[in-house]
């Protein structure tokens, strides 16, 4: 295994499994609750824009998120917080029961774990139940959700917290994610090495920061780690 890496932290959605496999299952919900889903997405973007300006909410993240979404929908935030929790956070979790991972994920995690590397997982959404449904709950030395520190990716705070939970300095961690904007940028800001999993047909462009490694299959990632 690589001597410059002592731990590997992974994103969840789109990194351990292809996004389309979940998106297909979400379609019925999207048709029923399009206004809520659209406003929720806009809210997350507003929160990220505020983060870039140096503002982080000091109170309950979920109340703050509901307040912004409620303004977009012109409804009461108290009722909306419960609805988001029920329909999105808890409502989507059972959909993960039949989602298939990328080929080679189990073998890769097995090998990394047996080699003595610490494994972490960082997601923008609460990941614990999803990991159970996906069959990969037992691999991790640390699991973290960025919402718990009131800072969504790519803010570096949650990346620094997963490093602390893994008991490793950020520079000894390779972070693996599918989003350049959220995963590669956020991990690089925190001082981690980065690996970007992306579709074969997706162009690299001139995205910066440049990932340390780009791969399209877990076989390629496995070979990279063996160097």
Number of C-alpha atoms within 10 A of each C-alpha: 16 10 9 11 17 20 24 26 26 21 20 21 19 18 19 24 18 18 15 11 16 18 12 10 15 15 12 11 14 14 10 10 12 13 12 20 18 14 17 21 11 15 21 15 13 14 19 20 12 13 18 11 8 9 12 17 16 9 9 12 16 16 16 18 21 24 20 19 27 21 13 16 16 10 13 13 19 12 11 19 18 15 16 19 14 12 15 16 13 14 14 16 18 12 18 18 14 12 19 14 18 14 13 16 18 16 13 17 18 12 13 20 17 10 11 11 18 21 22 23 24 27 22 19 16 18 19 16 14 21 21 14 16 17 15 16 14 8 18 18 17 18 21 22 22 22 17 15 16 21 22 25 24 25 23 20 19 26 31 20 19 23 25 13 14 23 13 15 15 25 17 17 26 26 28 28 26 26 19 22 14 18 27 27 22 25 32 23 18 20 17 25 22 26 25 22 23 20 12 10 7 8 9 12 6 7 12 12 15 16 20 14 15 18 18 15 16 18 15 14 20 19 11 15 16 10 8
